[in-house]
Amino acid sequence: MSIPKHQGKSKRKVLLYPGEDDYFVVEVPSLPGCISQGKTREEALRNIEEAIALYIEVLQERGEAIPDDTVEVVLV
């Protein structure tokens, strides 16, 4: 099943932070378990775009709802 363009290309808020071994880790709070990494910041962000697309594709194949990106970012 292909991803409709409006869903496959939708923007999501992500958390980007340095991980072990000088890799960057990226998590998508609105998609539980959707995590990726990369050697550079740019690679990590490219990888999470692919992970988001695959995550949404699996939800669609299962007939499950795609969660909204309703994460609120607050600096404390």
Secondary structure as the mmCIF struct_conf table of DSSP 4:
data_model
#
loop_
_struct_conf.conf_type_id
_struct_conf.id
_struct_conf.beg_label_comp_id
_struct_conf.beg_label_asym_id
_struct_conf.beg_label_seq_id
_struct_conf.end_label_comp_id
_struct_conf.end_label_asym_id
_struct_conf.end_label_seq_id
HELX_LH_PP_P HELX_LH_PP_P1 SER A 2 PRO A 4
HELX_RH_AL_P HELX_RH_AL_P1 LYS A 5 GLY A 8
TURN_TY1_P TURN_TY1_P1 LYS A 9 LYS A 9
STRN STRN1 LEU A 15 PRO A 18
HELX_RH_3T_P HELX_RH_3T_P1 GLU A 20 ASP A 22
STRN STRN2 PHE A 24 GLU A 27
TURN_TY1_P TURN_TY1_P2 PRO A 29 SER A 30
BEND BEND1 LEU A 31 LEU A 31
TURN_TY1_P TURN_TY1_P3 PRO A 32 GLY A 33
STRN STRN3 ILE A 35 GLY A 38
BEND BEND2 LYS A 39 THR A 40
HELX_RH_AL_P HELX_RH_AL_P2 ARG A 41 ARG A 62
TURN_TY1_P TURN_TY1_P4 GLY A 63 GLY A 63
HELX_LH_PP_P HELX_LH_PP_P2 GLU A 64 ASP A 68
HELX_LH_PP_P HELX_LH_PP_P3 VAL A 71 VAL A 73
#
